[in-house]
């Protein structure tokens, strides 16, 4: 009876994970894009703010970079699922008869 409950939980986990589309390589790509975009906007914003001698322009540039990064990294875009995870499906368990 315990094994039956365990199989039900395993099936629920597998069904829930199939709904998620971003795979592990997609997560790595999202993180890398996040880092690159944030650093580029930070450097660009600091340089532009220093050139114009206005700190608020640097803050706006970093904020804009954050918004663009959020739009690219947070949603589950299809290009984040190029390497889907194939979950192991256990073979059918044989019912063992108790020998007395």
mmCIF file of the C-alpha atoms, coordinates in Angstrom:
data_MODEL
# 
_entry.id   MODEL 
# 
loop_
_atom_site.group_PDB 
_atom_site.id 
_atom_site.type_symbol 
_atom_site.label_atom_id 
_atom_site.label_alt_id 
_atom_site.label_comp_id 
_atom_site.label_asym_id 
_atom_site.label_entity_id 
_atom_site.label_seq_id 
_atom_site.pdbx_PDB_ins_code 
_atom_site.Cartn_x 
_atom_site.Cartn_y 
_atom_site.Cartn_z 
_atom_site.occupancy 
_atom_site.B_iso_or_equiv 
_atom_site.pdbx_formal_charge 
_atom_site.auth_seq_id 
_atom_site.auth_comp_id 
_atom_site.auth_asym_id 
_atom_site.auth_atom_id 
_atom_site.pdbx_PDB_model_num 
ATOM 1   C CA . UNK A 1 1   ? 0.000  0.000   0.000   1.00 0.00 ? 1   UNK A CA 1 
ATOM 2   C CA . UNK A 1 2   ? 2.887  2.351   0.737   1.00 0.00 ? 2   UNK A CA 1 
ATOM 3   C CA . UNK A 1 3   ? 4.363  1.788   -2.736  1.00 0.00 ? 3   UNK A CA 1 
ATOM 4   C CA . UNK A 1 4   ? 1.034  2.720   -4.320  1.00 0.00 ? 4   UNK A CA 1 
ATOM 5   C CA . UNK A 1 5   ? 1.042  6.067   -2.535  1.00 0.00 ? 5   UNK A CA 1 
ATOM 6   C CA . UNK A 1 6   ? 4.634  6.641   -3.603  1.00 0.00 ? 6   UNK A CA 1 
ATOM 7   C CA . UNK A 1 7   ? 3.768  5.948   -7.251  1.00 0.00 ? 7   UNK A CA 1 
ATOM 8   C CA . UNK A 1 8   ? 0.895  8.432   -7.079  1.00 0.00 ? 8   UNK A CA 1 
ATOM 9   C CA . UNK A 1 9   ? 3.235  11.101  -5.732  1.00 0.00 ? 9   UNK A CA 1 
ATOM 10  C CA . UNK A 1 10  ? 5.803  10.319  -8.434  1.00 0.00 ? 10  UNK A CA 1 
ATOM 11  C CA . UNK A 1 11  ? 3.146  10.633  -11.132 1.00 0.00 ? 11  UNK A CA 1 
ATOM 12  C CA . UNK A 1 12  ? 2.005  13.989  -9.729  1.00 0.00 ? 12  UNK A CA 1 
ATOM 13  C CA . UNK A 1 13  ? 5.596  15.265  -9.709  1.00 0.00 ? 13  UNK A CA 1 
ATOM 14  C CA . UNK A 1 14  ? 6.149  14.122  -13.290 1.00 0.00 ? 14  UNK A CA 1 
ATOM 15  C CA . UNK A 1 15  ? 2.921  15.782  -14.468 1.00 0.00 ? 15  UNK A CA 1 
ATOM 16  C CA . UNK A 1 16  ? 3.842  19.042  -12.722 1.00 0.00 ? 16  UNK A CA 1 
ATOM 17  C CA . UNK A 1 17  ? 7.352  19.089  -14.147 1.00 0.00 ? 17  UNK A CA 1 
ATOM 18  C CA . UNK A 1 18  ? 6.053  18.512  -17.675 1.00 0.00 ? 18  UNK A CA 1 
ATOM 19  C CA . UNK A 1 19  ? 4.141  21.796  -17.368 1.00 0.00 ? 19  UNK A CA 1 
ATOM 20  C CA . UNK A 1 20  ? 7.367  23.670  -16.748 1.00 0.00 ? 20  UNK A CA 1 
ATOM 21  C CA . UNK A 1 21  ? 9.060  24.493  -19.992 1.00 0.00 ? 21  UNK A CA 1 
ATOM 22  C CA . UNK A 1 22  ? 12.392 26.052  -19.074 1.00 0.00 ? 22  UNK A CA 1 
ATOM 23  C CA . UNK A 1 23  ? 15.101 23.412  -18.934 1.00 0.00 ? 23  UNK A CA 1 
ATOM 24  C CA . UNK A 1 24  ? 18.414 23.543  -17.091 1.00 0.00 ? 24  UNK A CA 1 
ATOM 25  C CA . UNK A 1 25  ? 20.355 24.915  -20.068 1.00 0.00 ? 25  UNK A CA 1 
ATOM 26  C CA . UNK A 1 26  ? 17.615 27.517  -20.510 1.00 0.00 ? 26  UNK A CA 1 
ATOM 27  C CA . UNK A 1 27  ? 18.028 28.567  -16.890 1.00 0.00 ? 27  UNK A CA 1 
ATOM 28  C CA . UNK A 1 28  ? 21.751 28.917  -17.450 1.00 0.00 ? 28  UNK A CA 1 
ATOM 29  C CA . UNK A 1 29  ? 21.143 31.002  -20.585 1.00 0.00 ? 29  UNK A CA 1 
ATOM 30  C CA . UNK A 1 30  ? 18.640 33.240  -18.768 1.00 0.00 ? 30  UNK A CA 1 
ATOM 31  C CA . UNK A 1 31  ? 21.144 33.817  -15.962 1.00 0.00 ? 31  UNK A CA 1 
ATOM 32  C CA . UNK A 1 32  ? 23.954 34.606  -18.431 1.00 0.00 ? 32  UNK A CA 1 
ATOM 33  C CA . UNK A 1 33  ? 21.759 37.065  -20.378 1.00 0.00 ? 33  UNK A CA 1 
ATOM 34  C CA . UNK A 1 34  ? 20.757 38.694  -17.099 1.00 0.00 ? 34  UNK A CA 1 
ATOM 35  C CA . UNK A 1 35  ? 24.377 39.205  -16.103 1.00 0.00 ? 35  UNK A CA 1 
ATOM 36  C CA . UNK A 1 36  ? 25.525 40.525  -19.487 1.00 0.00 ? 36  UNK A CA 1 
ATOM 37  C CA . UNK A 1 37  ? 22.648 42.967  -19.980 1.00 0.00 ? 37  UNK A CA 1 
ATOM 38  C CA . UNK A 1 38  ? 22.881 44.315  -16.431 1.00 0.00 ? 38  UNK A CA 1 
ATOM 39  C CA . UNK A 1 39  ? 26.635 44.915  -16.699 1.00 0.00 ? 39  UNK A CA 1 
ATOM 40  C CA . UNK A 1 40  ? 26.319 46.595  -20.117 1.00 0.00 ? 40  UNK A CA 1 
ATOM 41  C CA . UNK A 1 41  ? 23.601 48.963  -18.922 1.00 0.00 ? 41  UNK A CA 1 
ATOM 42  C CA . UNK A 1 42  ? 25.518 49.653  -15.715 1.00 0.00 ? 42  UNK A CA 1 
ATOM 43  C CA . UNK A 1 43  ? 28.713 50.573  -17.563 1.00 0.00 ? 43  UNK A CA 1 
ATOM 44  C CA . UNK A 1 44  ? 26.837 52.520  -20.229 1.00 0.00 ? 44  UNK A CA 1 
ATOM 45  C CA . UNK A 1 45  ? 24.739 54.348  -17.638 1.00 0.00 ? 45  UNK A CA 1 
ATOM 46  C CA . UNK A 1 46  ? 27.742 55.316  -15.522 1.00 0.00 ? 46  UNK A CA 1 
ATOM 47  C CA . UNK A 1 47  ? 29.659 56.554  -18.569 1.00 0.00 ? 47  UNK A CA 1 
ATOM 48  C CA . UNK A 1 48  ? 26.686 58.537  -19.878 1.00 0.00 ? 48  UNK A CA 1 
ATOM 49  C CA . UNK A 1 49  ? 25.876 59.977  -16.446 1.00 0.00 ? 49  UNK A CA 1 
ATOM 50  C CA . UNK A 1 50  ? 29.513 60.957  -15.934 1.00 0.00 ? 50  UNK A CA 1 
ATOM 51  C CA . UNK A 1 51  ? 29.661 62.563  -19.406 1.00 0.00 ? 51  UNK A CA 1 
ATOM 52  C CA . UNK A 1 52  ? 26.484 64.576  -18.806 1.00 0.00 ? 52  UNK A CA 1 
ATOM 53  C CA . UNK A 1 53  ? 27.410 65.143  -15.133 1.00 0.00 ? 53  UNK A CA 1 
ATOM 54  C CA . UNK A 1 54  ? 23.955 64.003  -14.032 1.00 0.00 ? 54  UNK A CA 1 
ATOM 55  C CA . UNK A 1 55  ? 23.687 61.050  -11.678 1.00 0.00 ? 55  UNK A CA 1 
ATOM 56  C CA . UNK A 1 56  ? 19.984 60.490  -12.309 1.00 0.00 ? 56  UNK A CA 1 
ATOM 57  C CA . UNK A 1 57  ? 20.739 59.531  -15.931 1.00 0.00 ? 57  UNK A CA 1 
ATOM 58  C CA . UNK A 1 58  ? 22.944 56.695  -14.687 1.00 0.00 ? 58  UNK A CA 1 
ATOM 59  C CA . UNK A 1 59  ? 20.190 55.537  -12.327 1.00 0.00 ? 59  UNK A CA 1 
ATOM 60  C CA . UNK A 1 60  ? 17.618 55.646  -15.152 1.00 0.00 ? 60  UNK A CA 1 
ATOM 61  C CA . UNK A 1 61  ? 19.935 53.635  -17.409 1.00 0.00 ? 61  UNK A CA 1 
ATOM 62  C CA . UNK A 1 62  ? 20.385 50.953  -14.755 1.00 0.00 ? 62  UNK A CA 1 
ATOM 63  C CA . UNK A 1 63  ? 16.611 50.891  -14.169 1.00 0.00 ? 63  UNK A CA 1 
ATOM 64  C CA . UNK A 1 64  ? 15.975 50.543  -17.896 1.00 0.00 ? 64  UNK A CA 1 
ATOM 65  C CA . UNK A 1 65  ? 18.502 47.727  -18.023 1.00 0.00 ? 65  UNK A CA 1 
ATOM 66  C CA . UNK A 1 66  ? 16.679 46.006  -15.178 1.00 0.00 ? 66  UNK A CA 1 
ATOM 67  C CA . UNK A 1 67  ? 13.321 46.265  -16.986 1.00 0.00 ? 67  UNK A CA 1 
ATOM 68  C CA . UNK A 1 68  ? 14.759 44.922  -20.234 1.00 0.00 ? 68  UNK A CA 1 
ATOM 69  C CA . UNK A 1 69  ? 16.496 42.127  -18.350 1.00 0.00 ? 69  UNK A CA 1 
ATOM 70  C CA . UNK A 1 70  ? 13.268 41.233  -16.565 1.00 0.00 ? 70  UNK A CA 1 
ATOM 71  C CA . UNK A 1 71  ? 11.375 41.078  -19.872 1.00 0.00 ? 71  UNK A CA 1 
ATOM 72  C CA . UNK A 1 72  ? 14.006 38.773  -21.341 1.00 0.00 ? 72  UNK A CA 1 
ATOM 73  C CA . UNK A 1 73  ? 14.814 36.571  -18.347 1.00 0.00 ? 73  UNK A CA 1 
ATOM 74  C CA . UNK A 1 74  ? 11.608 36.081  -16.372 1.00 0.00 ? 74  UNK A CA 1 
ATOM 75  C CA . UNK A 1 75  ? 9.031  34.891  -18.958 1.00 0.00 ? 75  UNK A CA 1 
ATOM 76  C CA . UNK A 1 76  ? 9.280  31.336  -20.161 1.00 0.00 ? 76  UNK A CA 1 
ATOM 77  C CA . UNK A 1 77  ? 10.281 32.033  -23.774 1.00 0.00 ? 77  UNK A CA 1 
ATOM 78  C CA . UNK A 1 78  ? 10.447 29.052  -26.169 1.00 0.00 ? 78  UNK A CA 1 
ATOM 79  C CA . UNK A 1 79  ? 14.188 29.444  -26.793 1.00 0.00 ? 79  UNK A CA 1 
ATOM 80  C CA . UNK A 1 80  ? 14.767 28.516  -23.152 1.00 0.00 ? 80  UNK A CA 1 
ATOM 81  C CA . UNK A 1 81  ? 13.460 24.990  -23.855 1.00 0.00 ? 81  UNK A CA 1 
ATOM 82  C CA . UNK A 1 82  ? 15.819 23.716  -26.525 1.00 0.00 ? 82  UNK A CA 1 
ATOM 83  C CA . UNK A 1 83  ? 17.081 20.865  -24.311 1.00 0.00 ? 83  UNK A CA 1 
ATOM 84  C CA . UNK A 1 84  ? 14.034 19.417  -22.537 1.00 0.00 ? 84  UNK A CA 1 
ATOM 85  C CA . UNK A 1 85  ? 14.548 17.133  -19.587 1.00 0.00 ? 85  UNK A CA 1 
ATOM 86  C CA . UNK A 1 86  ? 13.531 13.535  -20.214 1.00 0.00 ? 86  UNK A CA 1 
ATOM 87  C CA . UNK A 1 87  ? 12.365 12.069  -16.938 1.00 0.00 ? 87  UNK A CA 1 
ATOM 88  C CA . UNK A 1 88  ? 12.984 8.460   -16.072 1.00 0.00 ? 88  UNK A CA 1 
ATOM 89  C CA . UNK A 1 89  ? 9.839  6.385   -16.109 1.00 0.00 ? 89  UNK A CA 1 
ATOM 90  C CA . UNK A 1 90  ? 10.167 3.365   -13.853 1.00 0.00 ? 90  UNK A CA 1 
ATOM 91  C CA . UNK A 1 91  ? 9.262  -0.010  -15.332 1.00 0.00 ? 91  UNK A CA 1 
ATOM 92  C CA . UNK A 1 92  ? 6.011  -1.564  -14.235 1.00 0.00 ? 92  UNK A CA 1 
ATOM 93  C CA . UNK A 1 93  ? 6.453  -3.090  -10.851 1.00 0.00 ? 93  UNK A CA 1 
ATOM 94  C CA . UNK A 1 94  ? 5.666  -6.755  -10.575 1.00 0.00 ? 94  UNK A CA 1 
ATOM 95  C CA . UNK A 1 95  ? 3.369  -7.740  -7.798  1.00 0.00 ? 95  UNK A CA 1 
ATOM 96  C CA . UNK A 1 96  ? 5.165  -10.152 -5.589  1.00 0.00 ? 96  UNK A CA 1 
ATOM 97  C CA . UNK A 1 97  ? 3.100  -12.828 -4.036  1.00 0.00 ? 97  UNK A CA 1 
ATOM 98  C CA . UNK A 1 98  ? 3.786  -13.527 -0.449  1.00 0.00 ? 98  UNK A CA 1 
ATOM 99  C CA . UNK A 1 99  ? 4.940  -17.018 0.206   1.00 0.00 ? 99  UNK A CA 1 
ATOM 100 C CA . UNK A 1 100 ? 3.862  -18.496 3.477   1.00 0.00 ? 100 UNK A CA 1 
# 
